[in-house]
Amino acid sequence: MSATVESSASDHFAGASSLRGWRRYVRGSRGVLLLAIVLILVGGLVANTAQTAGGHIRVESVRFVDQTGLIQTGLLYIPQNATAKTPACGVVTIHGYINSVDTMDGYSIEMARRGCVVLDANQTGQGSSQPPAFADEFGGPAALAFINTLPIVRHGDVGLIGHSMGGWASVLAAASAPKDYRSVVLVSSSVSTPGVEPIPGTPTFPRDIMVDEARYSEFSQLMWAEPKGSLFPDSTRMQALFGTHQPIVPGKVYGSVAAGTGRELILQGVDHPAMTIDPSSVAHAVGWMQATLTGVQSTSPGNQIWYWDEAGCLIALVGVGLFLFGVAGELLKLPYFATVVRSRPENRAMRGLPWWFGAAILVGLGPVTFYWLQEWGTNTFPAGPYLPQTITSGVAAWALGGAIIGMILFLIWHFTTKKATRGSLHTYGLTEPDGRIDRSLVWRSVLLGLSVVVATYVAVYFFEWAWNSDVRFWIFNIKPVNYTHMKIVLDYLWPFLLYFIALSVIVFGQLRPRMQSLGTFMLAVTVLLTVGYVGFLGLEYGVLFGTGELLTSSQPLLTIVGFQFVPIFILIGTISSYFFWKTGRIWTGVVVLTTFIPAIIIASTATQGVPW
């Protein structure tokens, strides 16, 4: 009896110990890594199931050469009904500026589900297509020509769907080959093409066109010469396209679809970038193609599954983020990298009201300088072999300017603080307690940071290889970087390096939160770095949806660019705080950020210059 009780007690405590060990495992870096892998795999399976309509559509990566020899890329959606013996209708979908094929997945999936072969094309200089951007009429004519060469497509029975600048590409494609297409859908776009010879819309060109516009478009002036999207029916440019001098009635079909002169205006209650994830916009595009192409299956336009692709890619995006931290935690256990771990220095950051004042400056500095520093950068450094991306040049100038302003304010605080209480290079996360920079520590921090980034991109490359897709949400994605992107990252490395050093010193030296756990510390830092951009966008878009115009109506493009900085600063906050907490120094976090963040921006941005 005694032996039985003893054995039961032993088993009980062994089981409890095992349970505690499992909980520690799940909560530790290995558990995070396991969860990350599961999310990436589940996200990929969900996305691919939607993208292929449960295996009924084959999706292939394609490359084709345009009229001047530039290589363009895209995704080809091939439904089962499309064969050389039974060719199907075709659709070309083209994304807008600083986007890529993933932006148009809703239109592509839904048209392929209805029996059309779909070419989702990358514009020149965007995605993985060869630069420069804007070349060869944005790549539109080449995309139309390519789909018409496919034996599985009925020649000429092709529709064009283009968002924003992709709409201009579609119109130029229609003009280049009038017999090679049947209809066009402009998704928050226009017929006139700024920057090239304009092609005015007429009652007969383009053939059978739907204008699917955003009531709260940031680009209302650029597209249709109206200050508000709600005034699009009064646009003389649009009225010329519709063949009327009266306000256009949304939802009314003008002209004759049978004769190729059909025109219809749809106004959606969203803004310009949201059009690509608006089910109503997708439905109207599908309905227009059903009315204008031959053989499109009659499945209701409202019957949609594409949003599961978006959901799967979002799940995988979260998985890739967790993968970074899981890999980092495992690498820090290795003997070589374990020496990077040092005790966190004493926290001599500001307290009380001064802390709140300093935090307010940090929160406001980025948004306040957002427009003018980026505009200065793009004007001062035109795209060329070195610094070949206009948007990235603006972001780099903004980052460098922020670093300079921030460090000036930081140094004023440092030298006006009493010597007995102010921080030191050590408490700022730069040196050892004796003021010495440990070069071995810095070197190992560099190797650790690079290893983390490389490992993370292995997951990104795997996702693309396995499912022909990117980890993303809406207009933010972590795309694979190719050789051209890697060279461009080197061009922009130094301003980002200076920025992340300055930001880390300010956050962890002057404004370091006094949290007692890693999770709350990461959350506090992330909120500190992100809340300003959430407020900035909330103000701009609150005014837009309240009045029909942005608060800063002269900067529609940069305002839209601002969306990506919410997820980017979430990454900056979590990554920098994690590595500072784990290593007690800023170096590893700076290395990860200096390579990872520019790579994300550069791979998702148009390349205007031809890199060296």
N, C-alpha and C positions, 0 to 999 in steps of 0.2 A: 504493500500500500504506500509506504513511504517512498519507494523507488518510483512508483507511478506518479505521485504528486511532484516529486523532484524533476522527473522527466518532463512533465507537462509545463512546469514553471520554466524549465530551461528552453523548451520549444517556444513558449510564449515570449520570453525575452529575446530569443534569437529572431523570432518573427518580427517583433517590434523594432529590433535593431536593423533588420533587413529592410523594413518599411521606411525607417528614417533614412537609411542609405539610398533607397530608391528616390525618396523625395529630394534628397540632396543632389542626386544625379540629374533628376528632371529639372531642378532649379539651376543647376550649374551650366557651364558652357557646353558640355556634351548634350545636355537636354535641349539647350537652345539650338544647337547645331542639328540635332535630330528633328526638332520641330520645324526648323527652316527647310530642311530637305523634304519633309512631308508636305509643307505648304507649297514649295516649288513644284513638286510632282502633282499634287492635287490641283493646283492652279493651272498647270499645263494641260492636264487631262480635261478639266472643265472648259478651258479656252479652246482646245483643239476639237472637242466634241461639238461646240457651237460653230467653230470656224469651218468644219467639214460637214456640218449638218448630220452628225452621227455617222460619218463615214460615207455619205452620199456625194461629197464633193472632194476632189483631189486638189490640194494646194501645193504649188511648186514655185520655187524661186526662179526668176528668169532674168536674163541679161540681153540687151539688144543695143544696136549701134544707131545713133541718130545721124542726121544729114551731114554733120561736120566731123563725124568720127568719135564723138564722145560716147562713152558707155553708160547706158541707163539701166536701172534695175527695177524690179517690181515683183509682185506676187500674182500668179496666174491661178484663178479659181476655175476648175474644170468640172462641171456637173456630169453625172453618168450618161445623160442623154446626148451629150456632145461627142460625136465621132466624125471621122472623115466621111463615112457613108451617110451620116445624118447630122450635118453641121447645124449649129445653133446660132441664135442671135448673140451679139457681143456687147459688152459695156466696158468703157474705160473710165475708171475713177481716178481723180487727180487731187492731191492734197494741196493745202495752202502754204504760205510762207512759213519758214522755220518749223515745218512739220515733216511727216513722212508717211509711208503707206498705212501705218497703223491707225492714222486719223480717220481713214475712210473705210474701216473694216465693216461698219454697220451697213453701208450701201453695198459694199462688195459681197458680203455674206448673203444679204437678202436677195440681191439680183441673181446670184449663183443658185440659191435655193429655188428660184423660179425658172431655172433652166438656161440661163445665159452664161456664156464664158466671160469671165470678168478679168480684165487686166488692171490691177491696182498699182499704178506707176509712181515711182519716185521722180520728182522733177530733177533737172540737171542741177548738180551742186548740192543736193539735199539727200538725206538718207545715205544709201551707199552708192548713189549715182555719181559719176565723175564730174568735178567742177570745171568751169565756174557756174554758179547759180545765175539764173536769168538767161543763160545762153540758149540759142536755138529755140527761141520762142517758148521758153520754160520746159521744153521737152514734150509739149503737147502733140505736135505733128508726128514726131517719131513714135509715140505711144499708139496713136491712131493707125499709123502705117503698119506697125508691128502686129496689132491684133488682126488686121485685115489680111495678113500673110498666113495666118493659121488655117490649116485645112478643116479644122473643126468649127470654124466660124463662117457663117454666110456673109460673103463679101458685101459690105455696104450696109448690112442690117445691124448697125452699131449705134449705141447711145453713148453720150458723153455726160459725165457727172463731175463737176468740179467745185471745190470749196475755195472761196477767197481767190488767191492768185491762181489756184487750180482752175477756177472758172475762166480766167483770162487765157490760160493754156488751152482750155477746151475750145474757146471761141477761135483762137489762132489755128488750132487743129482743124476746125470746121472750115475755116477760110482756105487752108492749104489743100484740102481735098474734099470739095463739096459733094462728091458722089460717094464718099466713103463713110458717111454717117447719116443717121435719120433724125436724131433729136438731141436736145441739150437740156440739162438741168443746171442752173447756176445756183449754188448754195451760198447765200450771202456773198454774192459776187456781181459783176457787171460785164457788159460787152466791151466797153472802152478799156484800153490797156495802157495805163500810165507807164512811161519809160520806153515804150516802143511805139511804132506808128499806130495811132488809134484806129480801131475798126468799128465804126459807128453801127449800132443796131438799126435795122430797118424792118418794116412789116414783113419782109421776105427772108431776111438773114439775121441770125441763124435760122435754120429750118426747125420748126416745132420746138419752141423754147419755153421752159418754165423758169420763172424767177422766184426762188424760194428764199425769202429774205427774213432778217431778224428785225423785229420791231425796235429792239434796243441795240442796234448795230453801232459799234464804236467807229466803223468806217463809212458811215452814211454819207459824209461829204465826199470822200474819195470815190465811192462806188457810183452814187447817183446824184451827186451835187445837191444834197439836201442836208440841213443841220441835224435832222432827227429821222430815225427809221420810220416813225409813224407818218412822216410826210412823203414817203416813197410814192404813193399814188399820184402825187402832184409833180413828180420829177419830169421835167421836159425831156431829159435823156431817156427815161423809161417810156414815156408816152410816144417818143419817136420810134422806139422798138415795137410798141404795140399798135402803132398806126392810128393814134387818137390824139386829140387836143383837150380831152376831158380827163378829169381825175379817173384813174384806173380803179375798177371795182375788184378787190381781192376775191379770188375764188371763181371769177367769171372767165370763161375761155373766149378769147378774142381770135378772129380769123378762123381758119379751118385746119384741123389736124390732118384730115385726109389730103388736103392740098399742100401740106407742109408749112402752112402759115399760122399754125396754132400758137397762142400765147396765153400764159396764165401767171398771175401774181399771187403768191401765198405769203402772208405775214405771220411769222411765228413769234410768240411772246417770250423770246429769249435774246441773249446777246450773240455777237458774232462767233466766238469760239465754241459756244454751247450748241450751235447748230449741228455739229457733227455727232453729238450724243443725244440729240433730240429725237425720240421715236416718231413724232409727228413729221419732222423733216424727212426722215427715212421713208416713212409711209407715202408721203406725197411724191418723192422721187420714184419710188417703186410704181405707184399708180400712173405716173406720167410715162414711164417706160412701157408699162403694160398697154397703154393707149397708143403708143407710137411705134413700137417694134413688133416684129412678127414672131409668134411662137412663145411669147413670155407666158408662163403658166399663170393661171388665174387665182392662185392663192391670195387671200385677202392681204392688202398692204399692211394692215394692222397686225397680222400674224407674224411676229418677229422673235428671233432668238439671239440676235447679235450681242445683246447686252450681257449674255452669259460669257461671251468672249472677253468683254471688258471686265467682268467680275473675276474670271479666272486669272487674267493678267494682273489684276489688283492683288489677288491672293498671292501670286508669285512674287510681286513687288515687295510685299511685306516679308515674304520668305527670304528674298535676297538680302533685305536689310538685316534680318535676324541672322542670316548666314555669316555676314561680316562680323558680327559680335561673337558668334559661336566659334568661328575660325580664330579670331583674336584671342579668345579665352583659352583655346587649346594650344595655340602657339606660345602663349605666356607660360604654359606649364613645362615647355621644353627647357632643358638646362641652359642652352645658349641664350634664349630670350628671357629666361627667368631673372637674369642679372639686370634687366631693364627696370624691374620693379623696385622702387625706392619708397620710403615713407613719404607721405604727403607733408609738405612744409607747413609751418604755422600759418594760420589764416589771419592776415593783417589787413583784410579788406575793410572798406568803409562800413560804418554801422549807422543805424537810425536814419534820420532825415537826410544826411549827406549821401547815404547809399541810395535812397529813393531818387535823389536829384541826379546822381551819376547814372542810375539805371534809366531814368527818363531821357537823358542825353543819348545813351546808347540805343535805346528803343527808337528814338526819333531821328537820329543822324542818317541812317540808311534811307528811309523814305524821303526825308527832306532833300537829300542830294541825289535821289534816284534818277530824276529826269536830266538835270543840268550836267552832272558829271558824265552820264552815259552819252548824252548828245555831244558833249565836248570831245569825248573819246572817239566817237564815230567820225566826227568832222576833222579831228586832228590826225587820225591814223586811218587813211583810206585803205581799203583792202588791196593787198598786193601779195607777192611771194612770201613775205614775212608779215605776220599778223593778217591772215587772209579772210577772217570772218568779221564782218561789220558788227554784228550783235555782240560777239565775244570781245571785240576791242572795246566796245562801250562798257561792257560789264567789268572788264579788267581795269579800265580807267576809273570806274566807279569804286571798285575795290581798293585800288591804290590811293585814290583821293580820300576814301574813308579811313584807310590805315594812317595816312599822314595827319589828318585832322584828329583822329582818335588818339594818336600817340602824343601830339602836342598837348591836348587836354590832359592826358595821363601824366605827362612829365610835369605839367603845372601842378597837378595834385600831389605828385610825389615830392617835389621840392618845396612845396608850401606846407607839407605835413611835418610835425615835429619829428626830429631825428629818432627819438626814443620809441616812437610808435609807428613810423612809416615802414613800408616793406623794403625788401632787398631783392637782388637778382635771384636769390634762392627762394624766397617766398613767392616770387612771380613765376616759379616753375622753370627757371632757365639754368641754374647752376646747382652745385653741391653746397652744403652748409658753409664751407670755407670760401665760397665765391668762385671756386674753380669749375670750369666747364670740363666735364668728363668726356673726352673725345671718344673713348670706347663706348660709353653709354649712348652718345649721339649716333655713332655709327651703327650700333645694334638697333637703335630706335628706327633709323632709316630702313634697315633691312626688314625689321618687323613690320613697319608701315607698308613697305612695298609688297611684302609677302601677303599681307591681309588684302590689299587691293587686287593683286593678281589672282588670289584664290576666289575672291568675290566675282571677278570677271569670268572665271571658269564656270560658275553657276549661270551667269548671264549668257555666255556662249552656248552652254548646254541647252538652255531654254530655247534659244533661236534654232539650234541644230535639230532639236527634237520636235519642235512644233511650229517652225517658221513664224515666230512671233517674238514680241518684246515684252519684258516685264514693265508694266506701266499702269498709269491711271490717267485717263483723259489726255491732256496735252503734256503730261510729265512722264518721261520714260527713262530707263537706264538701258541704252542701246549698246550693242557690241561696238567696239572701236576697231577700225581697220588701220592699215598702215598710214594712210593719209591723215587720219585723225590723230594718230600717235605723234606724227611730226608736228601737227598744229599744237598739240598739248605742250610740246617743248617750247614753241614760240611764246606761249602765254604763261609759262611756269612762274617766272620771277615776280610779277605783280601779285599773283595769288599767294605765293610763298610769303611775301612781305605782309600781305593782308592777314593771313591766318596766324602768323607770329604775333602781329599787333593785337588782333582780336583775342587770342588766347591769353596774352599777358594782361590785357584789360579785364577780361572776364574772370580769370583765375587769380589775378593779383589785386585788382581794385574792387571787383564786384562779386567775388566768390560767395555763393550761397553757403549758409551754415546748416547744411543738412547732415543727418546721421546715417543715411543709407545710400547705396549707389542709385537705386531707383528714384528716390526723391531728389537726389542731386541732379541726375540727368534730366528729370522733368523740370526742375527749377531753371536750369541753364537753357533748356530748349524753349521754354515759355519766354524767357528773357530775350532770346534771339529772334523769336518768331512773331511775337505779339504785335510788333510795330508794322509788319507787312500785312498781317491780317487786318489791322485797323486801317492801314493805308488803302487796301483793296476794298474794304467795307465802305470807306468814305467815298471812293471813286464810284463804286457801283451802286451805292445807296443813292447818290445823286443821279446816276444814269437811269436807274429804274424809277426814280421819282420825277425826273424832268425830261428824260429822253436824251440827255447829253451828259458825257463824262464831266466831272469837275474840271479836269485838265483835258479839255476837248482837243487841244492841239497835239496830244501825245497818245493817239489810240494804240499804236503798235507797242510802245514801251509799257503801256498800262497792261496790255495782254501778256507781254513778256513777264510782268510782275507776278503772274499766277505761279510760275514755276519756282519762285523764290520762297514760297511757303514750304513746300516739301524739301527744297534745298536747305533751308535754314533748320528744318527739323533734323535733317541729316547732320548738318554742321553742329547743332547743339548736342545731339546724342553722341556723336563720334568724339568730339573734343572732350566732353565731360567724362565719358567712359574711360578714355585713355589717361586723362589726368588723374582720375580716381584710382585707376589700377597702377599707374607707374609713378605718380607724384611729380611728373614733369610734363611739359607741353609737347615735347619733340615728336613722339610717335603720332599723336593726334594731328600735329601740323603736317607730317609727311602723308598720312592717309588723306587728309583734306586737300592738300596741294596737288595730289595726283588724281584723286577720285572725283572731286567736284568739277574741275575743268574738263575732265573726260566726259562727264555727263552732259555738260553744257555744249561742248564742241561736237559731240556725236549727234546732237539733236538740233544743230543750228546750220543754216545755209552757209556754204563756203563760196564767197564771191571771187576771191583771188585764186590763182593756181599756185598751190604751195611749192616751196623750193624742193 
